[in-house]
C-alpha cells in the first residue's frame, strides 16, 4: 500500500501505528519513513523509531537517509562501533555526504574528543550548502573546548541568517558574559535590536547586561521595551522588579513580581523577592507572610529558609529563628550556611556548647569566612575554652593571613592564657596590618591593652608612624 506523497507526517504516523496493531504490512515511500522516524525521535520514542527504521530498510535497503537515521539511533544508544562501521559503508557509497561527517563528529563529541569533532564539522561545512545547522553544532563544540570567541562567531553566523534563532542569540550573549565583556554584549545587542526592534528576547538580554554594569536606568528601559514587545514575557517582569528594587522603588517592584505570579504558577523566587521588598518597606507582617509562602512553595530553596531565619534574627526573636533553621537543617544537613546561622542563634540564646558544635559543623562543611572564625573563637572564649579559641584563630589565620582582626584576637587570647610573648608578636603584626583597629582591640580586651608590654608596643608604633 503506497501513501499519497501529499499526506501530512502525522497521517503517516497514524497509519504506521495502525499497521503495527494488525498483521498487515503497508508500503511507505522512503520519505514517509523519514518523517515517521523523525517524529518518533523528536518525541523520544526510540523503540518505535527503531521499528520504523527496520521496516524502512526492508522496503528501501538503499536509502542513505534511513541508514543515517539508523546511525543516529546507534549513537544515541552509545553503540559507537556499530555506528562507525555503518558510516564507513555509507561513506564508500557517498563520500560527499556531509551527514556522515556530522554523525562522526557526534560520536567524537560524545566521547569527549571535541577537537576531532571540530575538524569533522569543518569538513562537513565544505560539503554542505545549507550550513547553519553545522555552524550551530560547531559553536557548541567550541564551547566544550572553552574557545568562546570561535563559538561566538559560529552562533553569530546562525543569527545573521535567522534573526529569530533565539538559541543562538542566547549563546552569543553567553560567550560575551563568559569573557566578561558586558560592554561588547551591549554593543552587539543594540545593533541587533536596530534591525529587530520588537524582539523581546533581545531587549531582555540587553537589560541583563546593563544590570550587570549597574546601569539601572538603562536596564529598566530595556525591560520596559521587552514587555512592550511581549506583554506576557514573565522573565522581563521579574528582571524589571529586580532593577526597581535596586532603585529603591519597592512598591513598583512588588507590582512586577506580583504580575509574574498572576500570569503563571507562583514561584518561590517571586515570593522571596516580594517578601524582601515588604521587609525593606517595614511591613514585617507582609514580609513574614511571603517568606512562609517561599519555603512552602519550595522547601529546598535555601534562600527562603535563610530569609525567614534572618527576619527573626533581625527582630531578635531567636527562639523562632532557631525553630526555622532547625527545619532547614532537617531538610539539608549538609548546608554550611544553615549551620552558621544556627550557631549565631545559639550564641544569642547563650547556648554556647550548641553554638560551638554548630560552628564546627559549618567549618567542616566548607564555610571558611572570616566572620565564622571570629565568632567561633568568641564562643569558645566565653565558654572558658581559651586554648581552643586560640587554635580556632590560628586555623582562621591560615585562610585569612591578611586579616588583622584575627591577629588582634590572638593577642588578646594569648594574654589571657599568660602567653605574653606570643601576644606581643600577634599584636605587632596586627598593628602593622591595620593600626586603625586598635580601638576595637582596647574595647574587647581592656586588660590586655593596659599590660605594660602591650603599651610599649603601642607607644613604639605611634612613634614610628610620626
Rosetta blueprint (number, residue, H / E / L):
1 X L
2 X L
3 X L
4 X L
5 X L
6 X L
7 X L
8 X L
9 X H
10 X H
11 X H
12 X H
13 X H
14 X H
15 X H
16 X H
17 X H
18 X H
19 X H
20 X H
21 X L
22 X L
23 X L
24 X L
25 X L
26 X L
27 X L
28 X L
29 X L
30 X H
31 X H
32 X H
33 X H
34 X H
35 X H
36 X H
37 X H
38 X H
39 X H
40 X H
41 X H
42 X H
43 X L
44 X L
45 X L
46 X H
47 X H
48 X H
49 X H
50 X H
51 X H
52 X H
53 X H
54 X H
55 X H
56 X H
57 X H
58 X H
59 X H
60 X L
61 X L
62 X L
63 X L
64 X H
65 X H
66 X H
67 X H
68 X H
69 X H
70 X H
71 X H
72 X H
73 X H
74 X H
75 X H
76 X H
77 X L
78 X L
79 X L
80 X H
81 X H
82 X H
83 X H
84 X H
85 X H
86 X H
87 X H
88 X H
89 X H
90 X H
91 X H
92 X H
93 X H
94 X L
95 X L
96 X L
97 X L
98 X H
99 X H
100 X H
101 X H
102 X H
103 X H
104 X H
105 X H
106 X H
107 X H
108 X H
109 X H
110 X H
111 X L
112 X L
113 X L
114 X H
115 X H
116 X H
117 X H
118 X H
119 X H
120 X H
121 X H
122 X H
123 X H
124 X H
125 X H
126 X H
127 X H
128 X L
129 X L
130 X L
131 X L
132 X H
133 X H
134 X H
135 X H
136 X H
137 X H
138 X H
139 X H
140 X H
141 X H
142 X H
143 X H
144 X H
145 X L
146 X L
147 X L
148 X H
149 X H
150 X H
151 X H
152 X H
153 X H
154 X H
155 X H
156 X H
157 X H
158 X H
159 X H
160 X H
161 X H
162 X L
163 X L
164 X L
165 X L
166 X H
167 X H
168 X H
169 X H
170 X H
171 X H
172 X H
173 X H
174 X H
175 X H
176 X H
177 X H
178 X H
179 X L
180 X L
181 X L
182 X H
183 X H
184 X H
185 X H
186 X H
187 X H
188 X H
189 X H
190 X H
191 X H
192 X H
193 X H
194 X H
195 X H
196 X L
197 X L
198 X L
199 X L
200 X H
201 X H
202 X H
203 X H
204 X H
205 X H
206 X H
207 X H
208 X H
209 X H
210 X H
211 X H
212 X H
213 X L
214 X L
215 X L
216 X H
217 X H
218 X H
219 X H
220 X H
221 X H
222 X H
223 X H
224 X H
225 X H
226 X H
227 X H
228 X H
229 X H
230 X L
231 X L
232 X L
233 X L
234 X H
235 X H
236 X H
237 X H
238 X H
239 X H
240 X H
241 X H
242 X H
243 X H
244 X H
245 X H
246 X H
247 X L
248 X L
249 X L
250 X H
251 X H
252 X H
253 X H
254 X H
255 X H
256 X H
257 X H
258 X H
259 X H
260 X H
261 X H
262 X H
263 X H
264 X L
265 X L
266 X L
267 X L
268 X H
269 X H
270 X H
271 X H
272 X H
273 X H
274 X H
275 X H
276 X H
277 X H
278 X H
279 X H
280 X H
281 X L
282 X L
283 X L
284 X H
285 X H
286 X H
287 X H
288 X H
289 X H
290 X H
291 X H
292 X H
293 X H
294 X H
295 X H
296 X H
297 X H
298 X L
299 X L
300 X L
301 X L
302 X H
303 X H
304 X H
305 X H
306 X H
307 X H
308 X H
309 X H
310 X H
311 X H
312 X H
313 X H
314 X H
315 X L
316 X L
317 X L
318 X H
319 X H
320 X H
321 X H
322 X H
323 X H
324 X H
325 X H
326 X H
327 X H
328 X H
329 X H
330 X H
331 X H
332 X L
333 X L
334 X L
335 X L
336 X H
337 X H
338 X H
339 X H
340 X H
341 X H
342 X H
343 X H
344 X H
345 X H
346 X H
347 X H
348 X H
349 X H
350 X L
351 X L
352 X H
353 X H
354 X H
355 X H
356 X H
357 X H
358 X H
359 X H
360 X H
361 X H
362 X H
363 X H
364 X H
365 X L
366 X L
367 X L
368 X L
369 X L
370 X H
371 X H
372 X H
373 X H
374 X H
375 X H
376 X H
377 X H
378 X H
379 X H
380 X H
381 X H
382 X H
383 X L
384 X L
385 X L
386 X H
387 X H
388 X H
389 X H
390 X H
391 X H
392 X H
393 X H
394 X H
395 X H
396 X H
397 X H
398 X H
399 X H
400 X L
401 X L
402 X L
403 X L
404 X H
405 X H
406 X H
407 X H
408 X H
409 X H
410 X H
411 X H
412 X H
413 X H
414 X H
415 X H
416 X H
417 X L
418 X L
419 X L
420 X H
421 X H
422 X H
423 X H
424 X H
425 X H
426 X H
427 X H
428 X H
429 X H
430 X H
431 X H
432 X H
433 X H
434 X L
435 X H
436 X H
437 X H
438 X H
439 X H
440 X H
441 X H
442 X H
443 X H
444 X H
445 X L
446 X H
447 X H
448 X H
449 X H
450 X H
451 X L
452 X H
453 X H
454 X H
455 X H
456 X H
457 X H
458 X H
459 X H
460 X H
461 X H
462 X H
463 X H
464 X H
465 X H
466 X L
